[in-house]
Amino acid sequence: MKLQVEAVLLGDLKPLGRQGVPSGIDKQPVATSVEVGLEGLLGDHQGDRKNHGGPEKAIHHYPRDHYDWWLAHYPDLALPLDRPGRFGENISTRGLDESAVCIGDIVRLGTAVVQVSQGRQPCWRLNARFNEKTMARRVQESARTGWYYRVLESGKVAPGDSLDLLERPARNWSLQRVLHVLYRDTLNREALSELAELSVLADSWRNLVHRRLEKAEVEDWTARLETPLQE
């Protein structure tokens, strides 16, 4: 894997949707290099720090290739897919998707070193972003979620920089396979047990898998996927 970064994107806090919740999902491309720290890109913001951002979700990468699929399947989306950043991503590339990325991949991003920690768990903010009440569920069901990096070594990244794979410690666990287990083959105990022992997986996802194994049931996705009623 040796790719070029097509776009680097940052988001300021802005009101989102009818409820006007603070959100940094409206990412805008930048032309210069950006500092990469343990909490993500300098100048990027998240409105809900409990569920977004932090060391295990420091940088969100979403393939630009997926935009073509969304345009083909849902041409009437309210938000035009005319540029990167529409899905709230920080990094945009072509030629890499969930089938070719493994949990734990260590990657040189510009001069920084980052590691794939988990996929994105789509939430209702995507519904508000696209003015489409089923958008988060569509993203989950399509398995076109993108992924998050944790930062192992700080550095800088700019549009045009390279993205190079350095190590692949969990080559049997592509993100595509992880998403299949979490959202389709949801109670496959053998796969869940193996996933629970994957040390390079983000703690929050490993805890989710452990709970699913203990309870032998799938967690309720409603609050995450469905937009809260406006008070």
mmCIF file of the C-alpha atoms, coordinates in Angstrom:
data_MODEL
# 
_entry.id   MODEL 
# 
loop_
_atom_site.group_PDB 
_atom_site.id 
_atom_site.type_symbol 
_atom_site.label_atom_id 
_atom_site.label_alt_id 
_atom_site.label_comp_id 
_atom_site.label_asym_id 
_atom_site.label_entity_id 
_atom_site.label_seq_id 
_atom_site.pdbx_PDB_ins_code 
_atom_site.Cartn_x 
_atom_site.Cartn_y 
_atom_site.Cartn_z 
_atom_site.occupancy 
_atom_site.B_iso_or_equiv 
_atom_site.pdbx_formal_charge 
_atom_site.auth_seq_id 
_atom_site.auth_comp_id 
_atom_site.auth_asym_id 
_atom_site.auth_atom_id 
_atom_site.pdbx_PDB_model_num 
ATOM 1   C CA . MET A 1 1   ? 0.000   0.000   0.000  1.00 0.00 ? 1   MET A CA 1 
ATOM 2   C CA . LYS A 1 2   ? 1.508   3.276   -1.165 1.00 0.00 ? 2   LYS A CA 1 
ATOM 3   C CA . LEU A 1 3   ? -1.010  6.015   -1.837 1.00 0.00 ? 3   LEU A CA 1 
ATOM 4   C CA . GLN A 1 4   ? -1.231  9.761   -2.109 1.00 0.00 ? 4   GLN A CA 1 
ATOM 5   C CA . VAL A 1 5   ? -3.309  11.846  0.274  1.00 0.00 ? 5   VAL A CA 1 
ATOM 6   C CA . GLU A 1 6   ? -5.867  13.612  -1.898 1.00 0.00 ? 6   GLU A CA 1 
ATOM 7   C CA . ALA A 1 7   ? -7.165  15.942  0.795  1.00 0.00 ? 7   ALA A CA 1 
ATOM 8   C CA . VAL A 1 8   ? -6.589  16.879  4.426  1.00 0.00 ? 8   VAL A CA 1 
ATOM 9   C CA . LEU A 1 9   ? -9.688  18.270  6.130  1.00 0.00 ? 9   LEU A CA 1 
ATOM 10  C CA . LEU A 1 10  ? -10.491 20.117  9.360  1.00 0.00 ? 10  LEU A CA 1 
ATOM 11  C CA . GLY A 1 11  ? -13.777 21.062  10.978 1.00 0.00 ? 11  GLY A CA 1 
ATOM 12  C CA . ASP A 1 12  ? -14.816 24.010  13.127 1.00 0.00 ? 12  ASP A CA 1 
ATOM 13  C CA . LEU A 1 13  ? -17.699 23.638  15.565 1.00 0.00 ? 13  LEU A CA 1 
ATOM 14  C CA . LYS A 1 14  ? -20.989 24.639  13.934 1.00 0.00 ? 14  LYS A CA 1 
ATOM 15  C CA . PRO A 1 15  ? -24.669 24.016  14.733 1.00 0.00 ? 15  PRO A CA 1 
ATOM 16  C CA . LEU A 1 16  ? -25.868 20.814  13.075 1.00 0.00 ? 16  LEU A CA 1 
ATOM 17  C CA . GLY A 1 17  ? -29.400 19.907  12.035 1.00 0.00 ? 17  GLY A CA 1 
ATOM 18  C CA . ARG A 1 18  ? -32.693 21.150  13.413 1.00 0.00 ? 18  ARG A CA 1 
ATOM 19  C CA . GLN A 1 19  ? -31.480 20.752  16.973 1.00 0.00 ? 19  GLN A CA 1 
ATOM 20  C CA . GLY A 1 20  ? -28.396 22.851  16.328 1.00 0.00 ? 20  GLY A CA 1 
ATOM 21  C CA . VAL A 1 21  ? -26.071 20.506  18.212 1.00 0.00 ? 21  VAL A CA 1 
ATOM 22  C CA . PRO A 1 22  ? -22.406 21.586  18.116 1.00 0.00 ? 22  PRO A CA 1 
ATOM 23  C CA . SER A 1 23  ? -20.536 19.467  15.573 1.00 0.00 ? 23  SER A CA 1 
ATOM 24  C CA . GLY A 1 24  ? -17.273 19.466  13.650 1.00 0.00 ? 24  GLY A CA 1 
ATOM 25  C CA . ILE A 1 25  ? -18.579 17.143  10.920 1.00 0.00 ? 25  ILE A CA 1 
ATOM 26  C CA . ASP A 1 26  ? -18.458 19.857  8.259  1.00 0.00 ? 26  ASP A CA 1 
ATOM 27  C CA . LYS A 1 27  ? -14.823 19.299  7.310  1.00 0.00 ? 27  LYS A CA 1 
ATOM 28  C CA . GLN A 1 28  ? -13.109 21.736  4.963  1.00 0.00 ? 28  GLN A CA 1 
ATOM 29  C CA . PRO A 1 29  ? -9.993  20.999  2.881  1.00 0.00 ? 29  PRO A CA 1 
ATOM 30  C CA . VAL A 1 30  ? -6.767  22.797  3.715  1.00 0.00 ? 30  VAL A CA 1 
ATOM 31  C CA . ALA A 1 31  ? -3.888  23.587  1.379  1.00 0.00 ? 31  ALA A CA 1 
ATOM 32  C CA . THR A 1 32  ? -0.971  23.551  3.821  1.00 0.00 ? 32  THR A CA 1 
ATOM 33  C CA . SER A 1 33  ? 0.576   20.998  6.165  1.00 0.00 ? 33  SER A CA 1 
ATOM 34  C CA . VAL A 1 34  ? -1.183  20.246  9.449  1.00 0.00 ? 34  VAL A CA 1 
ATOM 35  C CA . GLU A 1 35  ? 0.300   19.129  12.753 1.00 0.00 ? 35  GLU A CA 1 
ATOM 36  C CA . VAL A 1 36  ? -0.632  15.565  13.730 1.00 0.00 ? 36  VAL A CA 1 
ATOM 37  C CA . GLY A 1 37  ? -0.777  14.970  17.497 1.00 0.00 ? 37  GLY A CA 1 
ATOM 38  C CA . LEU A 1 38  ? -2.073  12.231  19.775 1.00 0.00 ? 38  LEU A CA 1 
ATOM 39  C CA . GLU A 1 39  ? -5.562  13.796  19.777 1.00 0.00 ? 39  GLU A CA 1 
ATOM 40  C CA . GLY A 1 40  ? -5.652  14.249  16.014 1.00 0.00 ? 40  GLY A CA 1 
ATOM 41  C CA . LEU A 1 41  ? -5.088  17.095  13.574 1.00 0.00 ? 41  LEU A CA 1 
ATOM 42  C CA . LEU A 1 42  ? -4.358  20.534  14.988 1.00 0.00 ? 42  LEU A CA 1 
ATOM 43  C CA . GLY A 1 43  ? -7.328  22.796  14.306 1.00 0.00 ? 43  GLY A CA 1 
ATOM 44  C CA . ASP A 1 44  ? -9.882  19.989  14.002 1.00 0.00 ? 44  ASP A CA 1 
ATOM 45  C CA . HIS A 1 45  ? -12.848 19.899  16.399 1.00 0.00 ? 45  HIS A CA 1 
ATOM 46  C CA . GLN A 1 46  ? -15.550 17.494  17.609 1.00 0.00 ? 46  GLN A CA 1 
ATOM 47  C CA . GLY A 1 47  ? -18.744 18.579  19.308 1.00 0.00 ? 47  GLY A CA 1 
ATOM 48  C CA . ASP A 1 48  ? -19.290 15.345  21.250 1.00 0.00 ? 48  ASP A CA 1 
ATOM 49  C CA . ARG A 1 49  ? -15.979 14.361  22.806 1.00 0.00 ? 49  ARG A CA 1 
ATOM 50  C CA . LYS A 1 50  ? -17.524 11.358  24.549 1.00 0.00 ? 50  LYS A CA 1 
ATOM 51  C CA . ASN A 1 51  ? -18.330 9.587   21.286 1.00 0.00 ? 51  ASN A CA 1 
ATOM 52  C CA . HIS A 1 52  ? -16.059 11.354  18.791 1.00 0.00 ? 52  HIS A CA 1 
ATOM 53  C CA . GLY A 1 53  ? -12.389 12.185  18.819 1.00 0.00 ? 53  GLY A CA 1 
ATOM 54  C CA . GLY A 1 54  ? -9.856  11.190  21.456 1.00 0.00 ? 54  GLY A CA 1 
ATOM 55  C CA . PRO A 1 55  ? -6.718  9.068   21.049 1.00 0.00 ? 55  PRO A CA 1 
ATOM 56  C CA . GLU A 1 56  ? -8.514  6.019   19.582 1.00 0.00 ? 56  GLU A CA 1 
ATOM 57  C CA . LYS A 1 57  ? -10.464 8.152   17.082 1.00 0.00 ? 57  LYS A CA 1 
ATOM 58  C CA . ALA A 1 58  ? -7.834  10.764  16.424 1.00 0.00 ? 58  ALA A CA 1 
ATOM 59  C CA . ILE A 1 59  ? -8.115  10.828  12.608 1.00 0.00 ? 59  ILE A CA 1 
ATOM 60  C CA . HIS A 1 60  ? -10.970 9.685   10.381 1.00 0.00 ? 60  HIS A CA 1 
ATOM 61  C CA . HIS A 1 61  ? -10.142 8.332   6.914  1.00 0.00 ? 61  HIS A CA 1 
ATOM 62  C CA . TYR A 1 62  ? -12.921 7.916   4.356  1.00 0.00 ? 62  TYR A CA 1 
ATOM 63  C CA . PRO A 1 63  ? -12.284 6.642   0.809  1.00 0.00 ? 63  PRO A CA 1 
ATOM 64  C CA . ARG A 1 64  ? -13.180 9.084   -1.931 1.00 0.00 ? 64  ARG A CA 1 
ATOM 65  C CA . ASP A 1 65  ? -13.942 5.981   -4.026 1.00 0.00 ? 65  ASP A CA 1 
ATOM 66  C CA . HIS A 1 66  ? -17.133 5.482   -1.994 1.00 0.00 ? 66  HIS A CA 1 
ATOM 67  C CA . TYR A 1 67  ? -18.548 8.759   -3.245 1.00 0.00 ? 67  TYR A CA 1 
ATOM 68  C CA . ASP A 1 68  ? -19.138 7.156   -6.647 1.00 0.00 ? 68  ASP A CA 1 
ATOM 69  C CA . TRP A 1 69  ? -21.124 4.343   -5.007 1.00 0.00 ? 69  TRP A CA 1 
ATOM 70  C CA . TRP A 1 70  ? -23.273 6.761   -3.031 1.00 0.00 ? 70  TRP A CA 1 
ATOM 71  C CA . LEU A 1 71  ? -23.957 8.853   -6.127 1.00 0.00 ? 71  LEU A CA 1 
ATOM 72  C CA . ALA A 1 72  ? -24.959 5.760   -8.089 1.00 0.00 ? 72  ALA A CA 1 
ATOM 73  C CA . HIS A 1 73  ? -27.250 4.337   -5.402 1.00 0.00 ? 73  HIS A CA 1 
ATOM 74  C CA . TYR A 1 74  ? -28.600 7.520   -3.822 1.00 0.00 ? 74  TYR A CA 1 
ATOM 75  C CA . PRO A 1 75  ? -28.402 10.301  -6.427 1.00 0.00 ? 75  PRO A CA 1 
ATOM 76  C CA . ASP A 1 76  ? -30.927 12.473  -4.584 1.00 0.00 ? 76  ASP A CA 1 
ATOM 77  C CA . LEU A 1 77  ? -28.952 13.045  -1.374 1.00 0.00 ? 77  LEU A CA 1 
ATOM 78  C CA . ALA A 1 78  ? -29.551 16.575  -0.114 1.00 0.00 ? 78  ALA A CA 1 
ATOM 79  C CA . LEU A 1 79  ? -25.832 17.208  0.447  1.00 0.00 ? 79  LEU A CA 1 
ATOM 80  C CA . PRO A 1 80  ? -23.938 17.200  -2.872 1.00 0.00 ? 80  PRO A CA 1 
ATOM 81  C CA . LEU A 1 81  ? -20.992 14.815  -3.011 1.00 0.00 ? 81  LEU A CA 1 
ATOM 82  C CA . ASP A 1 82  ? -18.910 17.256  -4.981 1.00 0.00 ? 82  ASP A CA 1 
ATOM 83  C CA . ARG A 1 83  ? -15.795 17.275  -2.795 1.00 0.00 ? 83  ARG A CA 1 
ATOM 84  C CA . PRO A 1 84  ? -14.120 15.356  0.044  1.00 0.00 ? 84  PRO A CA 1 
ATOM 85  C CA . GLY A 1 85  ? -15.246 16.031  3.606  1.00 0.00 ? 85  GLY A CA 1 
ATOM 86  C CA . ARG A 1 86  ? -18.950 15.391  3.179  1.00 0.00 ? 86  ARG A CA 1 
ATOM 87  C CA . PHE A 1 87  ? -18.785 12.369  5.500  1.00 0.00 ? 87  PHE A CA 1 
ATOM 88  C CA . GLY A 1 88  ? -16.765 14.238  8.107  1.00 0.00 ? 88  GLY A CA 1 
ATOM 89  C CA . GLU A 1 89  ? -13.440 12.698  7.162  1.00 0.00 ? 89  GLU A CA 1 
ATOM 90  C CA . ASN A 1 90  ? -10.004 14.154  7.908  1.00 0.00 ? 90  ASN A CA 1 
ATOM 91  C CA . ILE A 1 91  ? -8.148  12.168  5.244  1.00 0.00 ? 91  ILE A CA 1 
ATOM 92  C CA . SER A 1 92  ? -9.329  11.423  1.718  1.00 0.00 ? 92  SER A CA 1 
ATOM 93  C CA . THR A 1 93  ? -7.631  9.042   -0.706 1.00 0.00 ? 93  THR A CA 1 
ATOM 94  C CA . ARG A 1 94  ? -8.468  6.905   -3.716 1.00 0.00 ? 94  ARG A CA 1 
ATOM 95  C CA . GLY A 1 95  ? -7.506  3.261   -4.176 1.00 0.00 ? 95  GLY A CA 1 
ATOM 96  C CA . LEU A 1 96  ? -8.013  2.018   -0.610 1.00 0.00 ? 96  LEU A CA 1 
ATOM 97  C CA . ASP A 1 97  ? -11.140 0.726   1.109  1.00 0.00 ? 97  ASP A CA 1 
ATOM 98  C CA . GLU A 1 98  ? -12.303 -1.459  4.002  1.00 0.00 ? 98  GLU A CA 1 
ATOM 99  C CA . SER A 1 99  ? -11.428 -4.675  2.171  1.00 0.00 ? 99  SER A CA 1 
ATOM 100 C CA . ALA A 1 100 ? -7.776  -3.634  1.885  1.00 0.00 ? 100 ALA A CA 1 
ATOM 101 C CA . VAL A 1 101 ? -7.288  -2.157  5.365  1.00 0.00 ? 101 VAL A CA 1 
ATOM 102 C CA . CYS A 1 102 ? -6.685  -4.333  8.425  1.00 0.00 ? 102 CYS A CA 1 
ATOM 103 C CA . ILE A 1 103 ? -7.195  -3.476  12.071 1.00 0.00 ? 103 ILE A CA 1 
ATOM 104 C CA . GLY A 1 104 ? -3.792  -2.662  13.516 1.00 0.00 ? 104 GLY A CA 1 
ATOM 105 C CA . ASP A 1 105 ? -2.198  -1.560  10.242 1.00 0.00 ? 105 ASP A CA 1 
ATOM 106 C CA . ILE A 1 106 ? 0.658   0.815   10.994 1.00 0.00 ? 106 ILE A CA 1 
ATOM 107 C CA . VAL A 1 107 ? 0.932   3.528   8.382  1.00 0.00 ? 107 VAL A CA 1 
ATOM 108 C CA . ARG A 1 108 ? 3.197   6.469   7.713  1.00 0.00 ? 108 ARG A CA 1 
ATOM 109 C CA . LEU A 1 109 ? 0.921   9.434   7.051  1.00 0.00 ? 109 LEU A CA 1 
ATOM 110 C CA . GLY A 1 110 ? 3.070   12.307  5.859  1.00 0.00 ? 110 GLY A CA 1 
ATOM 111 C CA . THR A 1 111 ? 5.741   12.381  8.577  1.00 0.00 ? 111 THR A CA 1 
ATOM 112 C CA . ALA A 1 112 ? 3.465   10.958  11.292 1.00 0.00 ? 112 ALA A CA 1 
ATOM 113 C CA . VAL A 1 113 ? 2.979   7.266   12.122 1.00 0.00 ? 113 VAL A CA 1 
ATOM 114 C CA . VAL A 1 114 ? -0.592  6.158   12.735 1.00 0.00 ? 114 VAL A CA 1 
ATOM 115 C CA . GLN A 1 115 ? -2.408  2.864   13.357 1.00 0.00 ? 115 GLN A CA 1 
ATOM 116 C CA . VAL A 1 116 ? -5.867  1.681   12.296 1.00 0.00 ? 116 VAL A CA 1 
ATOM 117 C CA . SER A 1 117 ? -7.802  1.324   15.561 1.00 0.00 ? 117 SER A CA 1 
ATOM 118 C CA . GLN A 1 118 ? -11.430 0.703   14.529 1.00 0.00 ? 118 GLN A CA 1 
ATOM 119 C CA . GLY A 1 119 ? -14.046 1.437   11.919 1.00 0.00 ? 119 GLY A CA 1 
ATOM 120 C CA . ARG A 1 120 ? -16.461 4.297   12.189 1.00 0.00 ? 120 ARG A CA 1 
ATOM 121 C CA . GLN A 1 121 ? -19.681 3.547   14.036 1.00 0.00 ? 121 GLN A CA 1 
ATOM 122 C CA . PRO A 1 122 ? -22.206 5.595   12.059 1.00 0.00 ? 122 PRO A CA 1 
ATOM 123 C CA . CYS A 1 123 ? -24.412 7.781   14.228 1.00 0.00 ? 123 CYS A CA 1 
ATOM 124 C CA . TRP A 1 124 ? -27.447 10.004  13.763 1.00 0.00 ? 124 TRP A CA 1 
ATOM 125 C CA . ARG A 1 125 ? -25.299 13.036  13.050 1.00 0.00 ? 125 ARG A CA 1 
ATOM 126 C CA . LEU A 1 126 ? -24.969 11.655  9.539  1.00 0.00 ? 126 LEU A CA 1 
ATOM 127 C CA . ASN A 1 127 ? -28.776 11.806  9.310  1.00 0.00 ? 127 ASN A CA 1 
ATOM 128 C CA . ALA A 1 128 ? -28.655 15.493  10.212 1.00 0.00 ? 128 ALA A CA 1 
ATOM 129 C CA . ARG A 1 129 ? -25.701 16.124  7.927  1.00 0.00 ? 129 ARG A CA 1 
ATOM 130 C CA . PHE A 1 130 ? -27.476 14.704  4.873  1.00 0.00 ? 130 PHE A CA 1 
ATOM 131 C CA . ASN A 1 131 ? -31.014 15.630  5.950  1.00 0.00 ? 131 ASN A CA 1 
ATOM 132 C CA . GLU A 1 132 ? -31.887 11.950  5.547  1.00 0.00 ? 132 GLU A CA 1 
ATOM 133 C CA . LYS A 1 133 ? -33.272 10.037  8.540  1.00 0.00 ? 133 LYS A CA 1 
ATOM 134 C CA . THR A 1 134 ? -31.821 6.693   7.421  1.00 0.00 ? 134 THR A CA 1 
ATOM 135 C CA . MET A 1 135 ? -28.347 7.839   6.382  1.00 0.00 ? 135 MET A CA 1 
ATOM 136 C CA . ALA A 1 136 ? -26.481 6.419   9.398  1.00 0.00 ? 136 ALA A CA 1 
ATOM 137 C CA . ARG A 1 137 ? -28.189 3.053   8.913  1.00 0.00 ? 137 ARG A CA 1 
ATOM 138 C CA . ARG A 1 138 ? -27.371 3.127   5.202  1.00 0.00 ? 138 ARG A CA 1 
ATOM 139 C CA . VAL A 1 139 ? -23.689 3.731   5.958  1.00 0.00 ? 139 VAL A CA 1 
ATOM 140 C CA . GLN A 1 140 ? -23.638 0.853   8.444  1.00 0.00 ? 140 GLN A CA 1 
ATOM 141 C CA . GLU A 1 141 ? -25.471 -1.574  6.168  1.00 0.00 ? 141 GLU A CA 1 
ATOM 142 C CA . SER A 1 142 ? -23.279 -0.680  3.189  1.00 0.00 ? 142 SER A CA 1 
ATOM 143 C CA . ALA A 1 143 ? -20.103 -1.349  5.241  1.00 0.00 ? 143 ALA A CA 1 
ATOM 144 C CA . ARG A 1 144 ? -18.717 1.858   3.738  1.00 0.00 ? 144 ARG A CA 1 
ATOM 145 C CA . THR A 1 145 ? -17.847 3.387   7.076  1.00 0.00 ? 145 THR A CA 1 
ATOM 146 C CA . GLY A 1 146 ? -14.243 4.468   6.768  1.00 0.00 ? 146 GLY A CA 1 
ATOM 147 C CA . TRP A 1 147 ? -11.889 3.984   9.697  1.00 0.00 ? 147 TRP A CA 1 
ATOM 148 C CA . TYR A 1 148 ? -10.056 5.715   12.520 1.00 0.00 ? 148 TYR A CA 1 
ATOM 149 C CA . TYR A 1 149 ? -6.369  6.010   13.337 1.00 0.00 ? 149 TYR A CA 1 
ATOM 150 C CA . ARG A 1 150 ? -4.612  6.319   16.664 1.00 0.00 ? 150 ARG A CA 1 
ATOM 151 C CA . VAL A 1 151 ? -1.390  8.338   16.454 1.00 0.00 ? 151 VAL A CA 1 
ATOM 152 C CA . LEU A 1 152 ? 1.810   6.495   17.360 1.00 0.00 ? 152 LEU A CA 1 
ATOM 153 C CA . GLU A 1 153 ? 4.270   9.230   16.348 1.00 0.00 ? 153 GLU A CA 1 
ATOM 154 C CA . SER A 1 154 ? 3.433   12.898  15.877 1.00 0.00 ? 154 SER A CA 1 
ATOM 155 C CA . GLY A 1 155 ? 4.323   14.663  12.658 1.00 0.00 ? 155 GLY A CA 1 
ATOM 156 C CA . LYS A 1 156 ? 2.757   16.638  9.840  1.00 0.00 ? 156 LYS A CA 1 
ATOM 157 C CA . VAL A 1 157 ? 0.537   15.811  6.891  1.00 0.00 ? 157 VAL A CA 1 
ATOM 158 C CA . ALA A 1 158 ? -0.375  17.818  3.810  1.00 0.00 ? 158 ALA A CA 1 
ATOM 159 C CA . PRO A 1 159 ? -2.312  17.193  0.600  1.00 0.00 ? 159 PRO A CA 1 
ATOM 160 C CA . GLY A 1 160 ? -0.095  15.275  -1.804 1.00 0.00 ? 160 GLY A CA 1 
ATOM 161 C CA . ASP A 1 161 ? 1.833   13.468  0.948  1.00 0.00 ? 161 ASP A CA 1 
ATOM 162 C CA . SER A 1 162 ? 2.197   9.719   0.759  1.00 0.00 ? 162 SER A CA 1 
ATOM 163 C CA . LEU A 1 163 ? 0.392   7.095   2.822  1.00 0.00 ? 163 LEU A CA 1 
ATOM 164 C CA . ASP A 1 164 ? 2.627   4.059   3.234  1.00 0.00 ? 164 ASP A CA 1 
ATOM 165 C CA . LEU A 1 165 ? 1.942   0.748   4.993  1.00 0.00 ? 165 LEU A CA 1 
ATOM 166 C CA . LEU A 1 166 ? 4.725   -0.078  7.467  1.00 0.00 ? 166 LEU A CA 1 
ATOM 167 C CA . GLU A 1 167 ? 3.382   -3.096  9.383  1.00 0.00 ? 167 GLU A CA 1 
ATOM 168 C CA . ARG A 1 168 ? 0.353   -5.393  9.305  1.00 0.00 ? 168 ARG A CA 1 
ATOM 169 C CA . PRO A 1 169 ? 0.118   -7.296  12.619 1.00 0.00 ? 169 PRO A CA 1 
ATOM 170 C CA . ALA A 1 170 ? -3.431  -8.631  12.098 1.00 0.00 ? 170 ALA A CA 1 
ATOM 171 C CA . ARG A 1 171 ? -3.603  -9.556  8.432  1.00 0.00 ? 171 ARG A CA 1 
ATOM 172 C CA . ASN A 1 172 ? -6.566  -11.910 8.992  1.00 0.00 ? 172 ASN A CA 1 
ATOM 173 C CA . TRP A 1 173 ? -8.747  -9.071  10.235 1.00 0.00 ? 173 TRP A CA 1 
ATOM 174 C CA . SER A 1 174 ? -9.582  -6.724  7.415  1.00 0.00 ? 174 SER A CA 1 
ATOM 175 C CA . LEU A 1 175 ? -11.963 -3.975  8.420  1.00 0.00 ? 175 LEU A CA 1 
ATOM 176 C CA . GLN A 1 176 ? -14.466 -5.498  6.002  1.00 0.00 ? 176 GLN A CA 1 
ATOM 177 C CA . ARG A 1 177 ? -14.403 -8.728  8.028  1.00 0.00 ? 177 ARG A CA 1 
ATOM 178 C CA . VAL A 1 178 ? -14.750 -6.851  11.324 1.00 0.00 ? 178 VAL A CA 1 
ATOM 179 C CA . LEU A 1 179 ? -17.791 -4.976  10.031 1.00 0.00 ? 179 LEU A CA 1 
ATOM 180 C CA . HIS A 1 180 ? -19.326 -8.217  8.789  1.00 0.00 ? 180 HIS A CA 1 
ATOM 181 C CA . VAL A 1 181 ? -19.010 -9.764  12.249 1.00 0.00 ? 181 VAL A CA 1 
ATOM 182 C CA . LEU A 1 182 ? -20.302 -6.683  14.077 1.00 0.00 ? 182 LEU A CA 1 
ATOM 183 C CA . TYR A 1 183 ? -23.258 -5.885  11.820 1.00 0.00 ? 183 TYR A CA 1 
ATOM 184 C CA . ARG A 1 184 ? -24.225 -9.049  9.905  1.00 0.00 ? 184 ARG A CA 1 
ATOM 185 C CA . ASP A 1 185 ? -22.870 -12.295 11.396 1.00 0.00 ? 185 ASP A CA 1 
ATOM 186 C CA . THR A 1 186 ? -23.560 -10.756 14.772 1.00 0.00 ? 186 THR A CA 1 
ATOM 187 C CA . LEU A 1 187 ? -23.572 -13.792 17.094 1.00 0.00 ? 187 LEU A CA 1 
ATOM 188 C CA . ASN A 1 188 ? -20.799 -15.874 15.560 1.00 0.00 ? 188 ASN A CA 1 
ATOM 189 C CA . ARG A 1 189 ? -19.124 -16.840 18.827 1.00 0.00 ? 189 ARG A CA 1 
ATOM 190 C CA . GLU A 1 190 ? -15.970 -18.175 17.214 1.00 0.00 ? 190 GLU A CA 1 
ATOM 191 C CA . ALA A 1 191 ? -15.356 -14.964 15.287 1.00 0.00 ? 191 ALA A CA 1 
ATOM 192 C CA . LEU A 1 192 ? -16.341 -12.772 18.235 1.00 0.00 ? 192 LEU A CA 1 
ATOM 193 C CA . SER A 1 193 ? -13.980 -14.667 20.555 1.00 0.00 ? 193 SER A CA 1 
ATOM 194 C CA . GLU A 1 194 ? -11.111 -14.166 18.127 1.00 0.00 ? 194 GLU A CA 1 
ATOM 195 C CA . LEU A 1 195 ? -11.962 -10.504 17.714 1.00 0.00 ? 195 LEU A CA 1 
ATOM 196 C CA . ALA A 1 196 ? -12.126 -9.998  21.487 1.00 0.00 ? 196 ALA A CA 1 
ATOM 197 C CA . GLU A 1 197 ? -8.498  -11.081 21.765 1.00 0.00 ? 197 GLU A CA 1 
ATOM 198 C CA . LEU A 1 198 ? -7.280  -8.676  19.079 1.00 0.00 ? 198 LEU A CA 1 
ATOM 199 C CA . SER A 1 199 ? -5.105  -6.341  21.145 1.00 0.00 ? 199 SER A CA 1 
ATOM 200 C CA . VAL A 1 200 ? -4.731  -3.737  18.382 1.00 0.00 ? 200 VAL A CA 1 
ATOM 201 C CA . LEU A 1 201 ? -8.503  -3.217  18.246 1.00 0.00 ? 201 LEU A CA 1 
ATOM 202 C CA . ALA A 1 202 ? -9.759  -0.132  20.104 1.00 0.00 ? 202 ALA A CA 1 
ATOM 203 C CA . ASP A 1 203 ? -10.761 -0.908  23.699 1.00 0.00 ? 203 ASP A CA 1 
ATOM 204 C CA . SER A 1 204 ? -14.318 0.342   23.164 1.00 0.00 ? 204 SER A CA 1 
ATOM 205 C CA . TRP A 1 205 ? -14.874 -2.169  20.361 1.00 0.00 ? 205 TRP A CA 1 
ATOM 206 C CA . ARG A 1 206 ? -13.265 -5.021  22.281 1.00 0.00 ? 206 ARG A CA 1 
ATOM 207 C CA . ASN A 1 207 ? -15.506 -4.195  25.258 1.00 0.00 ? 207 ASN A CA 1 
ATOM 208 C CA . LEU A 1 208 ? -18.530 -4.245  22.946 1.00 0.00 ? 208 LEU A CA 1 
ATOM 209 C CA . VAL A 1 209 ? -17.515 -7.689  21.687 1.00 0.00 ? 209 VAL A CA 1 
ATOM 210 C CA . HIS A 1 210 ? -16.993 -8.978  25.234 1.00 0.00 ? 210 HIS A CA 1 
ATOM 211 C CA . ARG A 1 211 ? -20.464 -7.778  26.256 1.00 0.00 ? 211 ARG A CA 1 
ATOM 212 C CA . ARG A 1 212 ? -22.020 -9.430  23.229 1.00 0.00 ? 212 ARG A CA 1 
ATOM 213 C CA . LEU A 1 213 ? -20.314 -12.707 24.102 1.00 0.00 ? 213 LEU A CA 1 
ATOM 214 C CA . GLU A 1 214 ? -21.378 -12.495 27.757 1.00 0.00 ? 214 GLU A CA 1 
ATOM 215 C CA . LYS A 1 215 ? -25.018 -11.662 27.020 1.00 0.00 ? 215 LYS A CA 1 
ATOM 216 C CA . ALA A 1 216 ? -25.362 -13.715 23.819 1.00 0.00 ? 216 ALA A CA 1 
ATOM 217 C CA . GLU A 1 217 ? -27.339 -10.852 22.312 1.00 0.00 ? 217 GLU A CA 1 
ATOM 218 C CA . VAL A 1 218 ? -26.734 -7.883  20.057 1.00 0.00 ? 218 VAL A CA 1 
ATOM 219 C CA . GLU A 1 219 ? -26.716 -4.426  21.597 1.00 0.00 ? 219 GLU A CA 1 
ATOM 220 C CA . ASP A 1 220 ? -29.493 -1.994  20.699 1.00 0.00 ? 220 ASP A CA 1 
ATOM 221 C CA . TRP A 1 221 ? -28.404 0.333   17.874 1.00 0.00 ? 221 TRP A CA 1 
ATOM 222 C CA . THR A 1 222 ? -31.467 2.567   17.987 1.00 0.00 ? 222 THR A CA 1 
ATOM 223 C CA . ALA A 1 223 ? -30.057 5.490   19.980 1.00 0.00 ? 223 ALA A CA 1 
ATOM 224 C CA . ARG A 1 224 ? -26.959 5.619   17.799 1.00 0.00 ? 224 ARG A CA 1 
ATOM 225 C CA . LEU A 1 225 ? -28.645 5.348   14.402 1.00 0.00 ? 225 LEU A CA 1 
ATOM 226 C CA . GLU A 1 226 ? -31.898 7.220   14.874 1.00 0.00 ? 226 GLU A CA 1 
ATOM 227 C CA . THR A 1 227 ? -32.040 10.992  15.226 1.00 0.00 ? 227 THR A CA 1 
ATOM 228 C CA . PRO A 1 228 ? -33.360 12.043  18.657 1.00 0.00 ? 228 PRO A CA 1 
ATOM 229 C CA . LEU A 1 229 ? -36.732 13.737  18.648 1.00 0.00 ? 229 LEU A CA 1 
ATOM 230 C CA . GLN A 1 230 ? -36.473 17.508  18.947 1.00 0.00 ? 230 GLN A CA 1 
ATOM 231 C CA . GLU A 1 231 ? -37.642 18.740  22.299 1.00 0.00 ? 231 GLU A CA 1 
# 
